Each structure stands twice: as structure tokens, then as C-alpha cells.
Amino acid sequence: WLKSESCGYSDLCFVGRISLQAMSHRKFERPRHGSLGFLPRKRTKHHHGKIKSFPKDDTSKPPHLTAFMSYKAGMTHIVRDVDRPGSKLHKKEVAEAVSVVETPPMVVVGFVGYVETPRGLRALTTVWAGHLSEEVKRRFYKAWHKSKQKAFTKYQKRWSDASKASESPMAAEIERAKKYCQVIRAVCHTQVSKVKIGQKKAHIKEIQVNGGTTAAKVDFVTGLFEQEVKVADVFSQDEMIDVIGATKGKGFNGVVTRWGVTRLARKSHRGLRKVACIGSWHPARVQFQVPRSGQRGYHHRTEINKKIYRIGKAVKDDPNNAMTENDLTEKGITPIGGFSHYGEVNEDWVMVKGV
């Protein structure tokens, strides 16, 4: 019998046959080891990063690109003065780790128009530029040297026929995009031949255009067709950006390294870098929350709020692109002997705080 305040009777109220045993409790609180937010911890499919969400669109701004493709060269460190009144470090020097990322100019070769539906975005139309370079055509083939290399030849013919007839090429598709689409994304590719990574096949990505009306976005992208876009056109110094990519692969690891669980006692039987109990008898299966050994590293990750400390120019434009007001040594960003496992940075580059 239980006394109930909510049943409306002042008298006692019968609830049912229940056992009034006290619940068990633990003496000390203990949070779990390792985050479940990063499951499944497996090797990524998106080796070159995948932009899962673009910045929120603000139509009051002029049209602009929202992302840029780059190649990490390596790391170095900088010394800077801290300007933080009230801190112990105020007006002192600190050394900070920075990453150097090479950013050769991208080329815009098309756009995709999306319409918003109750189930998300749906691609309505795609428009490509009239001329595509060989390095981006290689992306559409498994074995370029064995193929007939016919990609986009008919499409280029339509462009040339339309321009001969003094029409604007692909006018119908462009008008459809202006009329019906809400989201416009530019199809861009890297100039991978300018980066000495031993690859000829360009990387290609859709990058969202934000700002202005849909018609303004379409005009902005079509104006960039077959043009180079530099990193300085997209980002500026002291801006906070997000970095997307795959982490360094570490192979197969056990639970202590992979999840940070506590080692067992020294005298424990059959090893001590283990999880002692991987679950109760029932449910009669191992639950997904239980730490297990497996792949560590080579995961897809997005790191937010990285400050751009510097945007450097290519060697041909500025051979001493690593000089500062306080460091007057004439030098480029590439260290003596090149970045290890990468080489020399000859194109534009971005210096980002942290790893």
C-alpha cells in the first residue's frame, strides 16, 4: 500500500503488487572511458574529407565561396607576443605550434543547383564549363592511359556550337537553376600538378556559394568558370575556420590505448591490458558501448575554430614569404631540406594554429 498525493483521494490508494526493495547504488561515481560520439571507429571512406555542413547562408552579403581544398605540408612553430590584459602571459612571448597547409589555386568547372524538399536537398541541374583540363578528366577514369579519353567531348561540342550561334551556352539549364533552386554549389578541382605529391588526378569537390539571391549566385559561379580561385579570395588573416580531413592511421590497437580504460592488477590471469567484464549474462550479447580492440586513427574528423595566422604567397610572387617585422631573415616557409615526407612549398600557403 502506498500513499498517493495525485490520485485525488485523501485516503490510501492501492497501486499494485510491487516490491519495495531499495535500488542498488555505487559508492563512487565513475564516468565511462572514451566517447561514444565517434562510433564507429573504423577507417574512413572519405579520404579527402567531406564537408557535412556549410555555413548558414546570409543573403544580405555578396556571393562568396565557403571552403577551399588544401594539402598539409607539415608543422613548425612561431613565437608571438600575448596581448591578454589580466593574464600572467600578458606582454610575454609564447611559442605555439602551427600547421603549414599548401593551397594552390582551385579551378571552378561547374555548378550544381539544389531544391529544398521536405526530405532534404535534391539536385535539380548540373552545368559544366566548356573546357576541362586533363587533370580533372583523369578523375572520371580508373585507368586514364588505357581509356579513349572521350569524357566531356560531346558536352564541349554543345558549348562550341552554342557560342558559334551567338547564343549563351547552357542557357536553359542556367535559367532553370535561377528559377527553381535554393542552394547553389560550385564544382571545383585542385591543380594537383602544382603540388609535388606524385599525383596527376585532381581532387574535386562541391563548394557552396553563400550570399545574394539565387540568380546572383548562379551569375557569380558562371563568371568564375575556368578561372583560378586563390585562397586569399575565400579566407582572410585572423579568420576562424574549420579543418576537415582524415587523422593519421595507427593500425589495430587494444582497449587501453584505443579507449583509455584502466589496466588490470599486476597479478591478473591471462594479461592485464583488457576489459575484465564485457557484459552481463543477459542480454546475451556484447553491447556496442563496451570498449573493444580495433582500428585507431585514419578516422574522418572536423576540427572547429582554427585561427589563420598567415596567408602566404607563392614563391614566384614572394620568394621571402616567411619574413616578419621582427624576423628580418630572408627566408621562405619551406625549412632547409624541405618538409619531411612532403617536400617544398612553392604555391600559396596558409598557416593555421595548432595541429
Residue, then its C-alpha position, 0 to 999 in steps of 0.5 A: w500500500l502506498k500513499s498517493e498525493s495525485c490520485g485525488y483521494s485523501d485516503l490510501c490508494f492501492v497501486g499494485r503488487i510491487s516490491l519495495q526493495a531499495m535500488s542498488h547504488r555505487k559508492f563512487e561515481r565513475p564516468r565511462h572511458g572514451s566517447l561514444g560520439f565517434l562510433p564507429r571507429k573504423r577507417t574512413k571512406h572519405h579520404h579527402g574529407k567531406i564537408k557535412s555542413f556549410p555555413k548558414d547562408d546570409t543573403s544580405k552579403p555578396p556571393h562568396l565561396t565557403a571552403f577551399m581544398s588544401y594539402k598539409a605540408g607539415m608543422t613548425h612553430i612561431v613565437r608571438d607576443v600575448d596581448r591578454p590584459g589580466s593574464k600572467l602571459h600578458k606582454k610575454e612571448v609564447a611559442e605555439a605550434v602551427s600547421v603549414v597547409e599548401t593551397p594552390p589555386m582551385v579551378v571552378v568547372g561547374f555548378v550544381g543547383y539544389v531544391e529544398t524538399p521536405r526530405g532534404l536537398r535534391a539536385l535539380t541541374t548540373v552545368w559544366a564549363g566548356h573546357l576541362s583540363e586533363e587533370v580533372k578528366r583523369r578523375f572520371y577514369k580508373a585507368w586514364h592511359k588505357s581509356k579513349q579519353k572521350a569524357f566531356t567531348k560531346y558536352q564541349k561540342r554543345w558549348s562550341d556550337a552554342s557560342k558559334a550561334s551567338e547564343s549563351p551556352m547552357a542557357a536553359e539549364i542556367e535559367r532553370a537553376k535561377k528559377y527553381c533552386q535554393v542552394i547553389r554549389a560550385v564544382c571545383h578541382t585542385q591543380v594537383s600538378k602544382v603540388k609535388i605529391g606524385q599525383k596527376k588526378a585532381h581532387i574535386k569537390e562541391i563548394q557552396v556559394n553563400g550570399g545574394t539571391t539565387a540568380a546572383k549566385v548562379d551569375f557569380v559561379t558562371g563568371l568564375f568558370e575556368q578561372e583560378v580561385k586563390v585562397a586569399d579570395v575565400f579566407s582572410q588573416d585572423e579568420m576562424i575556420d574549420v579543418i576537415g580531413a582524415t587523422k593519421g592511421k595507427g593500425f589495430n590497437g587494444v582497449v587501453t590505448r584505443w579507449g583509455v580504460t584502466r589496466l588490470a592488477r599486476k597479478s591478473h590471469r591471462g594479461l592485464r591490458k583488457v576489459a575484465c567484464i564485457g557484459s552481463w549474462h543477459p542480454a546475451r550479447v556484447q553491447f556496442q558501448v563496451p570498449r573493444s580492440g580495433q582500428r585507431g586513427y585514419h578516422h574522418r574528423t572536423e576540427i572547429n575554430k582554427k585561427i589563420y595566422r598567415i596567408g602566404k604567397a607563392v614563391k614566384d610572387d614572394p620568394n621571402n614569404a616567411m619574413t616578419e617585422n621582427d624576423l628580418t631573415e630572408k627566408g621562405i616557409t619551406p625549412i632547409g631540406g624541405f618538409s619531411h615526407y612532403g617536400e617544398v612549398n612553392e604555391d600559396w600557403v596558409m598557416v593555421k594554429g595548432v595541429 
